[in-house]
Every structure is written in structure tokens, then in C-alpha cells.
Amino acid sequence: MYSSVERLIRLSSGTYSKKERELSSGKVPFSRVLSTWPQRLVKPAFDLTVEPFKSIEALRKQRNRTVHAESALVSLPMARSALHSAVEGSRAITDHLLGTHAFAYDRVLAKYPLNSQLPFSAVSAGP
């Protein structure tokens, strides 16, 4: 997400303020970047109620629960789903911000495809 935002800002030199450029540095919480930057940069905002953005939000929450020791239990299906959802979410973010065919890992995934999994939002535990 941050790299796509940074790339978009760099390609649009002079369009964004110094403060907006600083926000792309990775020092802003991911939840704020996810909820506000797409609308600021390209419109429309991500719809966090539909996949794969719903799973990105579920992954963010699970990461925070794990880091803050609220939850560390993860099953193998959750791990598989997390990988698949992270890749699909990253692709959707890149496509949304930079256009199709901008996803840097397409060649790797063509060579090493991932098996389809349930979205992380469907297998994750907790709210």
C-alpha cells in the first residue's frame, strides 16, 4: 500500500503538498492510509465491506491482536487464507491506485501460483 501511494505521489510531482508526501512515508497508521488515501489520490475510496478489502481489514485487525498479545492462535487454514488474501488484497490496491498490470508480483505468481483459499475475513477469529 505504502509503496503504491509513494509511487503515485512521485509520478504526480507538484500535485500533493509536503504534508501529503510525508503521509506516504509509512509513518501513518495503516488503517488511516487504507481508509483515506485512495479517496485523496484517485477516488473512489476502497469499499472495506467487500473482498478483498474486507480481508485486508481482517488481516490488519488480526495482526494488531497478535502484536498486542490479545490473540496468538492461528490455524493452518488461517495462515493459508492470510497469504492468499494478502496477495489478492495487494493486487487490488495496486490495480485501484496505479491501474491494471502494475502489480509487481504477477510474474512470480505466474511461475508459482497460489491455491485458491477462503477469504481471510471468512476464516479469521474475532471481530
Secondary structure, 3 states (H helix, E strand, C coil): CHHHHHHHHHHCCCCCCHHHHHHCCCCCCHHHHHHHHHHHHCCCCCCCCCCCHHHHHHHHHHHHHHHCCCCCCCCHHHHHHHHHHHHHHHHHHHHHHHCCCCCCCHHHHHHCCCCCCCCHHHHCCCC
